[in-house]
Amino acid sequence: MTETATTYPAGKETGQAVRRKTSLLKTDALTRRRNAAESRFKVYGVLAILIGLFFLVALLYAIFSNGLTAFNQTFISVPVTLDREAVEKAEASVVKTSGYNAMIDTALVAELDRAGIATDMRPADLRKMLSSGAAAQIRSFVLANPGRIGQTVTFDLLASSRVDGYLKGRVTREALVNDRNLDAAHLDLVDEMQTKGIVEKRFNVDFITGSDASDSRPEQAGIGVSMLGSLYMMLVVLFLSLPIGVAASIYLEEFAPKNRLTDLIEVNISNLAAVPSIVFGILGLAAFIQFAHLPQSAPIVGGLVLTLMTLPTIIISTRASLKAVPPSIRDAALGVGASKMQSVFHHVLPLAMPGILTGTIIGLAQALGETAPLLLIGMVGFIASNYPSGIASGFLDPNSAMPAQIYEWAKRADPAFYERAWGGIIVLLFFLMTMNIVAIILRRRFERRW
């Protein structure tokens, strides 16, 4: 056994130092306290991780439990006879949808009789189970397919938001006591129609591909047009912020002299990265719309505003990536006769590329989720009802974006819009996760060892 001699203070009787032998294999009090502190720190770390995971799981559960139902929608299958005389009469009237509503009423009564479902409701009351846009859906089909006039076509018409909410558990019978549109008799009829296969829930493609709808037609609202608006904005941000940000970073890090002016620029860039996003929205409103007279609510304006907001993040991350390259790389390139520019672009920049790409994609992901600057320049929901007709119109025509669309849905009173707001968050999270996965893949792809 290995032993050590430890000197302790002198005894009272002898006045001499007392030497006691201790073993290295025996843990003394000080070591036990240090080991206990280390164990407690590990426990604190594990608890912090578990708390973070708990809140993450709770957040994801709230998002998916409330938003997945937006991807399903209730449809009512109704065979409608497109009588030529009725169609011509409807097209000749001032309110064209009124004629198609009459065709829907006749078809609904006939379908209930065929299924053996008895009801004493008037046809106009039966139509309340359908979306208010059902007549417009049939008219669009007739205009697109004039050869089907005179035939009987089975339409899958959207049910009203109340019927859809009832089948999803969002609307109860007690909640319809004071409702002017539906009552308990309608819900009894819906139950019978569901048993007969006339009413069913299925995947709602229009939520992903459609556009926003008015407050009276929440069941028709979709996020597809605003997704395209976000895409055009991200293209503007990418093609402006990446070259400008990387060029500014290379100059400040590799070529700019170290003086008070460059120090002032660096401080301002760091300060700009902490400026609230709504300030950039005010700047974009003043500079791009009021001064430059660019079209309001256009994705190109939104892209320019988000470019201003993203540039500081890209510059800071790019400079950090350039600093991470060892100085020996620069010295070796200069030692073999390369110029300063050659050493930067041929040696330093390729090694810093993984960090540059990661910072750029993270900056784009941050810009994709911004809402406040877009609201200030007018990119709110219910602006664009159709897809742009071309690339130029995609940049210049009024449109919305996914965060602004989600914000607008969350403000509206109908619970169906609130459901769609959660569904829009799921779509937005999918895009953000995709961008972060791309950043990881690119970092692994371009990573080099030195």
ZAMARGU-4260 file (C-alpha; in steps of 0.2 Angstrom, whole numbers, plus 5000, padded with zeros to 4 digits):
<rodrens>
0) 5000/5000/5000 | 5007/5017/4995 | 5007/5029/5010 | 5010/5047/5012 | 5015/5057/5027
5) 5005/5072/5031 | 5011/5085/5043 | 4998/5092/5056 | 4999/5106/5068 | 5010/5103/5084
10) 5002/5095/5099 | 4998/5104/5115 | 5009/5092/5126 | 5024/5090/5115 | 5025/5106/5105
15) 5031/5095/5090 | 5022/5092/5073 | 5012/5076/5073 | 5015/5065/5057 | 5000/5054/5052
20) 5001/5041/5038 | 4987/5042/5025 | 4983/5031/5010 | 4981/5037/4992 | 4967/5024/4990
25) 4957/5032/5004 | 4946/5046/4999 | 4948/5061/5011 | 4935/5074/5015 | 4940/5087/5002
30) 4939/5074/4988 | 4922/5068/4994 | 4915/5085/4993 | 4922/5088/4976 | 4915/5072/4970
35) 4898/5076/4977 | 4898/5093/4969 | 4902/5085/4952 | 4888/5072/4954 | 4876/5086/4959
40) 4881/5095/4943 | 4878/5080/4932 | 4861/5078/4940 | 4857/5096/4937 | 4862/5094/4919
45) 4852/5079/4916 | 4837/5088/4924 | 4839/5103/4913 | 4839/5092/4898 | 4824/5082/4904
50) 4814/5099/4907 | 4819/5105/4890 | 4813/5089/4882 | 4797/5089/4892 | 4793/5107/4885
55) 4798/5102/4868 | 4786/5087/4868 | 4772/5097/4875 | 4774/5110/4862 | 4774/5097/4848
60) 4759/5088/4855 | 4750/5104/4856 | 4754/5109/4838 | 4750/5092/4831 | 4735/5088/4841
65) 4727/5104/4836 | 4734/5105/4818 | 4733/5088/4811 | 4714/5090/4809 | 4716/5104/4797
70) 4723/5091/4784 | 4706/5082/4785 | 4690/5089/4779 | 4672/5084/4778 | 4664/5081/4761
75) 4646/5078/4756 | 4644/5068/4740 | 4629/5074/4730 | 4624/5069/4712 | 4619/5085/4703
80) 4610/5085/4686 | 4617/5098/4675 | 4601/5102/4666 | 4605/5113/4651 | 4590/5124/4653
85) 4594/5127/4672 | 4612/5131/4668 | 4607/5143/4655 | 4595/5151/4666 | 4608/5152/4680
90) 4621/5160/4668 | 4608/5173/4662 | 4603/5179/4680 | 4612/5193/4689 | 4616/5182/4704
95) 4623/5167/4695 | 4625/5156/4710 | 4607/5157/4714 | 4602/5146/4700 | 4616/5133/4705
100) 4609/5134/4723 | 4592/5128/4716 | 4601/5114/4707 | 4609/5109/4723 | 4593/5109/4733
105) 4585/5098/4721 | 4600/5086/4721 | 4601/5085/4740 | 4582/5081/4742 | 4584/5067/4729
110) 4599/5060/4737 | 4591/5059/4754 | 4576/5051/4746 | 4587/5038/4737 | 4596/5034/4754
115) 4580/5032/4763 | 4583/5047/4775 | 4567/5055/4780 | 4567/5074/4784 | 4555/5088/4785
120) 4567/5102/4782 | 4566/5114/4768 | 4579/5112/4754 | 4586/5129/4759 | 4589/5123/4777
125) 4597/5107/4770 | 4609/5118/4760 | 4615/5125/4776 | 4625/5109/4779 | 4636/5113/4764
130) 4649/5127/4761 | 4643/5143/4755 | 4655/5141/4740 | 4647/5125/4734 | 4637/5134/4720
135) 4653/5142/4714 | 4662/5125/4714 | 4648/5118/4702 | 4648/5133/4691 | 4667/5132/4689
140) 4665/5114/4684 | 4652/5119/4671 | 4662/5133/4664 | 4678/5121/4663 | 4668/5106/4656
145) 4654/5112/4645 | 4652/5095/4637 | 4646/5088/4654 | 4630/5099/4653 | 4615/5088/4652
150) 4623/5074/4662 | 4622/5069/4681 | 4639/5072/4689 | 4643/5067/4707 | 4651/5082/4716
155) 4661/5080/4732 | 4655/5097/4740 | 4663/5104/4756 | 4653/5103/4771 | 4651/5119/4781
160) 4663/5123/4795 | 4650/5119/4808 | 4647/5101/4801 | 4665/5098/4799 | 4668/5104/4817
165) 4655/5092/4823 | 4663/5077/4815 | 4680/5082/4822 | 4673/5085/4840 | 4675/5104/4839
170) 4657/5108/4839 | 4644/5101/4851 | 4625/5101/4851 | 4625/5113/4866 | 4636/5125/4856
175) 4622/5126/4843 | 4608/5132/4854 | 4610/5150/4849 | 4618/5146/4832 | 4608/5154/4817
180) 4615/5142/4804 | 4613/5124/4811 | 4603/5116/4825 | 4603/5099/4833 | 4591/5092/4819
185) 4605/5096/4806 | 4617/5086/4817 | 4605/5071/4818 | 4604/5071/4799 | 4623/5072/4797
190) 4624/5056/4808 | 4612/5047/4796 | 4621/5053/4781 | 4637/5048/4788 | 4630/5030/4791
195) 4624/5030/4773 | 4641/5035/4766 | 4635/5052/4760 | 4646/5062/4772 | 4664/5057/4775
200) 4680/5064/4781 | 4695/5063/4769 | 4712/5071/4766 | 4711/5089/4762 | 4722/5093/4747
205) 4715/5110/4745 | 4722/5115/4762 | 4740/5113/4755 | 4736/5120/4738 | 4722/5132/4740
210) 4722/5151/4745 | 4714/5160/4759 | 4695/5162/4760 | 4683/5175/4767 | 4676/5174/4785
215) 4660/5165/4779 | 4670/5151/4770 | 4683/5145/4783 | 4682/5127/4776 | 4689/5133/4759
220) 4704/5142/4766 | 4721/5135/4761 | 4739/5140/4763 | 4746/5135/4745 | 4746/5153/4738
225) 4755/5160/4754 | 4768/5146/4752 | 4772/5152/4735 | 4773/5169/4742 | 4786/5164/4755
230) 4796/5154/4741 | 4797/5170/4730 | 4803/5180/4746 | 4816/5167/4750 | 4823/5167/4732
235) 4825/5186/4734 | 4834/5184/4751 | 4845/5171/4745 | 4851/5179/4729 | 4854/5196/4738
240) 4860/5192/4755 | 4872/5177/4751 | 4884/5187/4739 | 4882/5203/4748 | 4885/5196/4765
245) 4899/5185/4760 | 4908/5198/4750 | 4906/5211/4765 | 4913/5197/4777 | 4928/5193/4766
250) 4933/5211/4764 | 4931/5215/4783 | 4940/5200/4789 | 4954/5198/4776 | 4957/5215/4767
255) 4950/5230/4777 | 4963/5240/4788 | 4960/5239/4806 | 4956/5257/4811 | 4942/5266/4819
260) 4931/5266/4804 | 4931/5247/4802 | 4928/5245/4821 | 4913/5257/4820 | 4906/5246/4805
265) 4909/5230/4815 | 4900/5237/4830 | 4885/5243/4820 | 4884/5226/4811 | 4883/5218/4828
270) 4870/5230/4834 | 4860/5227/4818 | 4859/5209/4822 | 4850/5213/4838 | 4837/5226/4831
275) 4819/5220/4832 | 4812/5214/4816 | 4798/5226/4816 | 4811/5240/4814 | 4816/5233/4798
280) 4798/5233/4793 | 4796/5251/4796 | 4812/5254/4786 | 4806/5244/4772 | 4789/5253/4771
285) 4798/5270/4771 | 4812/5265/4759 | 4805/5253/4747 | 4786/5257/4746 | 4785/5276/4750
290) 4802/5281/4742 | 4806/5269/4729 | 4787/5266/4725 | 4789/5247/4723 | 4772/5238/4723
295) 4764/5236/4740 | 4762/5218/4747 | 4773/5211/4734 | 4785/5197/4738 | 4800/5207/4731
300) 4797/5220/4744 | 4796/5207/4758 | 4812/5199/4751 | 4821/5216/4752 | 4815/5219/4770
305) 4820/5201/4775 | 4837/5203/4766 | 4841/5219/4777 | 4836/5209/4792 | 4847/5193/4787
310) 4863/5202/4782 | 4870/5205/4799 | 4867/5187/4804 | 4876/5181/4788 | 4890/5193/4790
315) 4893/5188/4808 | 4893/5169/4804 | 4904/5171/4789 | 4917/5181/4798 | 4917/5168/4812
320) 4920/5154/4799 | 4934/5164/4791 | 4942/5166/4808 | 4941/5148/4811 | 4953/5144/4797
325) 4971/5142/4804 | 4983/5156/4800 | 4995/5143/4793 | 4984/5140/4778 | 4986/5159/4773
330) 5004/5159/4777 | 5007/5143/4767 | 4998/5150/4752 | 5008/5166/4753 | 5024/5157/4755
335) 5022/5148/4738 | 5019/5164/4729 | 5000/5166/4729 | 4993/5183/4730 | 4982/5189/4745
340) 4966/5187/4734 | 4972/5169/4728 | 4976/5164/4746 | 4958/5169/4751 | 4948/5163/4737
345) 4958/5147/4733 | 4962/5141/4751 | 4953/5150/4765 | 4936/5152/4757 | 4934/5133/4753
350) 4938/5128/4771 | 4926/5141/4778 | 4912/5136/4766 | 4903/5124/4778 | 4901/5137/4791
355) 4896/5150/4778 | 4882/5139/4771 | 4876/5134/4788 | 4875/5152/4794 | 4866/5157/4778
360) 4853/5143/4779 | 4850/5147/4797 | 4848/5165/4793 | 4835/5161/4779 | 4826/5150/4791
365) 4825/5164/4803 | 4818/5175/4789 | 4805/5162/4784 | 4797/5163/4801 | 4796/5182/4803
370) 4779/5190/4803 | 4780/5208/4810 | 4790/5216/4795 | 4778/5208/4783 | 4763/5215/4791
375) 4770/5232/4790 | 4772/5231/4771 | 4755/5224/4769 | 4758/5206/4766 | 4743/5200/4776
380) 4731/5186/4773 | 4717/5187/4760 | 4727/5197/4747 | 4729/5184/4733 | 4716/5172/4729
385) 4724/5165/4714 | 4742/5158/4709 | 4753/5171/4700 | 4752/5170/4681 | 4771/5170/4679
390) 4788/5172/4687 | 4787/5191/4686 | 4770/5192/4693 | 4776/5180/4707 | 4788/5193/4712
395) 4778/5209/4709 | 4759/5204/4712 | 4752/5206/4729 | 4753/5190/4740 | 4755/5184/4758
400) 4767/5173/4767 | 4765/5158/4778 | 4769/5167/4795 | 4757/5182/4790 | 4744/5170/4784
405) 4745/5160/4801 | 4744/5176/4810 | 4728/5181/4801 | 4719/5165/4804 | 4723/5165/4822
410) 4714/5182/4823 | 4698/5177/4816 | 4683/5172/4826 | 4678/5155/4818 | 4686/5140/4827
415) 4689/5133/4809 | 4702/5146/4806 | 4710/5143/4822 | 4712/5125/4817 | 4720/5130/4801
420) 4732/5141/4810 | 4739/5126/4819 | 4739/5117/4803 | 4749/5131/4795 | 4762/5130/4809
425) 4764/5112/4805 | 4768/5116/4787 | 4780/5130/4792 | 4789/5118/4804 | 4791/5106/4790
430) 4800/5120/4779 | 4811/5125/4794 | 4816/5107/4797 | 4820/5104/4779 | 4831/5120/4778
435) 4840/5115/4794 | 4843/5097/4787 | 4849/5104/4771 | 4861/5115/4782 | 4868/5099/4791
440) 4870/5090/4774 | 4879/5104/4766 | 4890/5106/4781 | 4895/5088/4781 | 4897/5088/4762
445) 4909/5103/4761 | 4918/5099/4778 | 4937/5097/4776 | 4950/5092/4788 | 4967/5101/4790
</rodrens>
